Amino acid sequence: MLEQTSKKDSQLIFGRNAVLEAIRAGTAIDKLFVAPTEQKGNLGKIISLAKAAGIPVKDVTSQKLDAMTGNQVHQGVAATIAAAAYASMDQIWESVRQKGEKLFLIIADEIEDPHNLGALIRTAECCGAHGIVVPKRRSAGLSPTVYKSSAGAVSYFPVVRVSNLVSFIDELKEQGVWFYCADMDGQTWCQTDFGGHVALVIGSEGNGVGRLIKEKCDFTVSLPMSGQISSLNASVAGGVLMYEIARQRMAIKAR
């Protein structure tokens, strides 16, 4: 049987041989989709290889795969190709050292809207941040929509994907990084000192920053809300805070 690429989305591959060879070749796969009812034959091997490679695996129905592939033969498995390769934290630290700067990192906590993630990446790249970190689960990945929403910024801007944000934060704290949580109940953003190694945590618009992540943060910063709406879009709030960090780092004084 020949495996085909969907006509609707050239970033989607499906069929067991096609997906298996993509994983073996080290292709930057964003997510693997499998139908549990069809997990026989070499599908178990595909899942094991994907997990070993750090690729998120999501169980879906056969009907979902039918819709994703335009009702073509998928053999119970499909995968989305990342629009860009993920980076490592070591690469970001190396960039920080080469530039002689303090770390400026964005943590996107469960931002599932690809348009929001793309907009955050675009702003982060423009204001001089060194990279952005996303969790493997419950987060948008480097999909074509994120690429487009970032205006192509993902081609230049490091995106790191980690299994556990809490553990990741603990590791960076040992390296002298201060964490700032964007939340409604915090100190005013423009009265906050963003000196030193900074990691700014932006939560989803619906749920905000998760409780465990918030407890790990050293500071909570907020934006004034004077209207009837109680929250801003995640990428908008993140943009305001990122540029305050950039303003302080560039020593730009208000007149």
Secondary structure, DSSP 8 states (H G I E B T S, - for coil): ----B-SS-TTEEESHHHHHHHHHTT--EEEEEE-GGG--TTHHHHHHHHHHTT--EEE--HHHHHHHHTS---TTEEEEE-SS--B-HHHHHHHHHHHT---EEEEEES---HHHHHHHHHHHHHTT--EEEEESSSS--S-HHHHHHTTTGGGTS-EEEES-HHHHHHHHHTTTEEEEEEEEEEEEGGG----SEEEEEEEBTTTBS-HHHHHH-SEEEE----SS-----HHHHHHHHHHHHHHHHTT----
